[in-house]
Amino acid sequence: MHDVNANGASIPALGFGTWTLKGEEAAHLVTHALNSGYRHIDTAALYENEEAVGEGIASADIDRGDVFLTTKVWTTDLAEGDFQRSIEASLERLGVDQVDLALIHWPSKAVPLRETVLALNDVLERGLTRHIGVSNFPVRLLDEAVALSANPLVCNQCEYHPFLNQDAVIAACRKHGMAFVSYCPLARDSDLLTGEPVSSLAAKYGRTAGQIVLRWHVQQEGVVAIPRTRTPARVIENSQVFDFELTGDDMATISALGTRNMRICDYDFGPDEWD
Ligand SMILES: NC(=O)c1ccc[n+]([C@@H]2O[C@H](COP(=O)([O-])OP(=O)(O)OC[C@H]3O[C@@H](n4cnc5c(N)ncnc54)[C@H](OP(=O)(O)O)[C@@H]3O)[C@@H](O)[C@H]2O)c1
């Protein structure tokens, strides 16, 4: 597995997503992922699983220092003071002194971006996180956040899979030296993995459909993917995408599915306009 270098951060190109995983199951899956070679775990205050994620990390056969741990601050906590308290509470639940990456989970219309970006920089400068970044930021807001931030932002975590073209946001991340982290990388419960062309490509490469799609992500410059599964065998399956390569033509064939323009995470509280 390679790391993506982003404004001083080294982010493992594949992470384990934990949305919907809870309690003992989440803890066991996180331990299993780390013992299977993952070095990157994605959680959020919203997921109500930080205690379990922390337990899972503590139970794994690797040092905390070898795990790249991300958490996020929910939209109700973006004001000065609330933001810092949210991160402190996350650290307490996770049982760690510091996370590796703290993200603004979604941009908000209620709190000025300047205020939240200052608070984000404050948690960095106080050592509560090693790096800072954003999530669900369209290009216009990303440019604003970068301009407002005294310290570099290292990633923008956004929905991305073959059914959604994200060329504009990825180009903006590259311009700013940031990583683009793909969430819903498998397009969650859609027909992506069972339909064409992914099924035929799986047969062609002798890989599973999930591996074809995850390979498509990590083969793109500066892109990190954080698939989620509650199936222990798929935890391993999803990590085995660094020993083969898709041809340029096959990459293009998968990318062509983006014309479907399918957005899974589109909420009223989100940005008015996506790129
Ligand atoms: N920043 C944000 O706003 C945001 C939003 C959404 C998600 N995220 C993050 O991104 C992570 C991933 O996104 P996601 O959980 O929405 O969707 P996803 O990873 O695209 O899809 C998860 C689904 O795919 C299935 N799956 C996993 N591996 C598979 C494989 N090899 N073959 C067939 N099916 C497979 C899982 O089923 P089983 O569990 O049954 O195996 C699960 O139903 C989340 O867990 C979370 O950490 C962030």
Ligand as a Chemical Component Dictionary entry (heavy atoms), coordinates in Angstrom:
data_LIG
# 
_chem_comp.id                   LIG 
_chem_comp.type                 NON-POLYMER 
_chem_comp.pdbx_formal_charge   0 
_chem_comp.three_letter_code    LIG 
# 
loop_
_chem_comp_atom.comp_id 
_chem_comp_atom.atom_id 
_chem_comp_atom.alt_atom_id 
_chem_comp_atom.type_symbol 
_chem_comp_atom.charge 
_chem_comp_atom.model_Cartn_x 
_chem_comp_atom.model_Cartn_y 
_chem_comp_atom.model_Cartn_z 
_chem_comp_atom.pdbx_ordinal 
LIG N1  N1  N 0  -17.584 12.602 5.125  1  
LIG C1  C1  C 0  -18.805 12.175 4.930  2  
LIG O1  O1  O 0  -19.775 12.961 4.902  3  
LIG C2  C2  C 0  -19.052 10.705 4.695  4  
LIG C3  C3  C 0  -20.285 10.280 4.178  5  
LIG C4  C4  C 0  -20.471 8.909  3.943  6  
LIG C5  C5  C 0  -19.444 8.023  4.239  7  
LIG N2  N2  N 1  -18.260 8.465  4.780  8  
LIG C6  C6  C 0  -17.149 7.525  5.132  9  
LIG O2  O2  O 0  -16.878 6.686  3.997  10 
LIG C7  C7  C 0  -16.994 5.327  4.372  11 
LIG C8  C8  C 0  -17.443 4.487  3.189  12 
LIG O3  O3  O 0  -18.673 4.939  2.664  13 
LIG P1  P1  P 0  -20.029 4.124  2.809  14 
LIG O4  O4  O 0  -19.910 3.326  4.038  15 
LIG O5  O5  O -1 -21.141 5.065  2.724  16 
LIG O6  O6  O 0  -20.125 3.274  1.469  17 
LIG P2  P2  P 0  -19.238 2.222  0.634  18 
LIG O7  O7  O 0  -17.942 1.915  1.305  19 
LIG O8  O8  O 0  -19.220 2.735  -0.755 20 
LIG O9  O9  O 0  -20.187 0.936  0.629  21 
LIG C9  C9  C 0  -20.431 0.152  1.744  22 
LIG C10 C10 C 0  -21.279 -1.018 1.295  23 
LIG O10 O10 O 0  -20.542 -1.806 0.348  24 
LIG C11 C11 C 0  -20.572 -3.161 0.726  25 
LIG N3  N3  N 0  -19.247 -3.718 0.371  26 
LIG C12 C12 C 0  -18.057 -3.430 0.935  27 
LIG N4  N4  N 0  -17.065 -4.109 0.351  28 
LIG C13 C13 C 0  -17.652 -4.882 -0.616 29 
LIG C14 C14 C 0  -17.133 -5.807 -1.543 30 
LIG N5  N5  N 0  -15.845 -6.094 -1.610 31 
LIG N6  N6  N 0  -18.023 -6.401 -2.381 32 
LIG C15 C15 C 0  -19.339 -6.127 -2.329 33 
LIG N7  N7  N 0  -19.868 -5.237 -1.462 34 
LIG C16 C16 C 0  -19.041 -4.616 -0.608 35 
LIG C17 C17 C 0  -20.828 -3.182 2.207  36 
LIG O11 O11 O 0  -21.537 -4.348 2.538  37 
LIG P3  P3  P 0  -21.230 -5.253 3.837  38 
LIG O12 O12 O 0  -20.998 -4.324 4.985  39 
LIG O13 O13 O 0  -22.484 -6.057 3.972  40 
LIG O14 O14 O 0  -20.025 -6.075 3.510  41 
LIG C18 C18 C 0  -21.684 -1.938 2.412  42 
LIG O15 O15 O 0  -23.048 -2.240 2.217  43 
LIG C19 C19 C 0  -17.987 5.368  5.545  44 
LIG O16 O16 O 0  -17.979 4.189  6.311  45 
LIG C20 C20 C 0  -17.495 6.578  6.281  46 
LIG O17 O17 O 0  -16.335 6.258  7.049  47 
LIG C21 C21 C 0  -18.052 9.799  4.992  48 
# 
loop_
_chem_comp_bond.comp_id 
_chem_comp_bond.atom_id_1 
_chem_comp_bond.atom_id_2 
_chem_comp_bond.value_order 
_chem_comp_bond.pdbx_ordinal 
LIG N1  C1  SING 1  
LIG C1  O1  DOUB 2  
LIG C1  C2  SING 3  
LIG C2  C3  SING 4  
LIG C2  C21 DOUB 5  
LIG C3  C4  DOUB 6  
LIG C4  C5  SING 7  
LIG C5  N2  DOUB 8  
LIG N2  C6  SING 9  
LIG N2  C21 SING 10 
LIG C6  O2  SING 11 
LIG C6  C20 SING 12 
LIG O2  C7  SING 13 
LIG C7  C8  SING 14 
LIG C7  C19 SING 15 
LIG C8  O3  SING 16 
LIG O3  P1  SING 17 
LIG P1  O4  DOUB 18 
LIG P1  O5  SING 19 
LIG P1  O6  SING 20 
LIG O6  P2  SING 21 
LIG P2  O7  DOUB 22 
LIG P2  O8  SING 23 
LIG P2  O9  SING 24 
LIG O9  C9  SING 25 
LIG C9  C10 SING 26 
LIG C10 O10 SING 27 
LIG C10 C18 SING 28 
LIG O10 C11 SING 29 
LIG C11 N3  SING 30 
LIG C11 C17 SING 31 
LIG N3  C12 SING 32 
LIG N3  C16 SING 33 
LIG C12 N4  DOUB 34 
LIG N4  C13 SING 35 
LIG C13 C14 SING 36 
LIG C13 C16 DOUB 37 
LIG C14 N5  SING 38 
LIG C14 N6  DOUB 39 
LIG N6  C15 SING 40 
LIG C15 N7  DOUB 41 
LIG N7  C16 SING 42 
LIG C17 O11 SING 43 
LIG C17 C18 SING 44 
LIG O11 P3  SING 45 
LIG P3  O12 DOUB 46 
LIG P3  O13 SING 47 
LIG P3  O14 SING 48 
LIG C18 O15 SING 49 
LIG C19 O16 SING 50 
LIG C19 C20 SING 51 
LIG C20 O17 SING 52 
# 
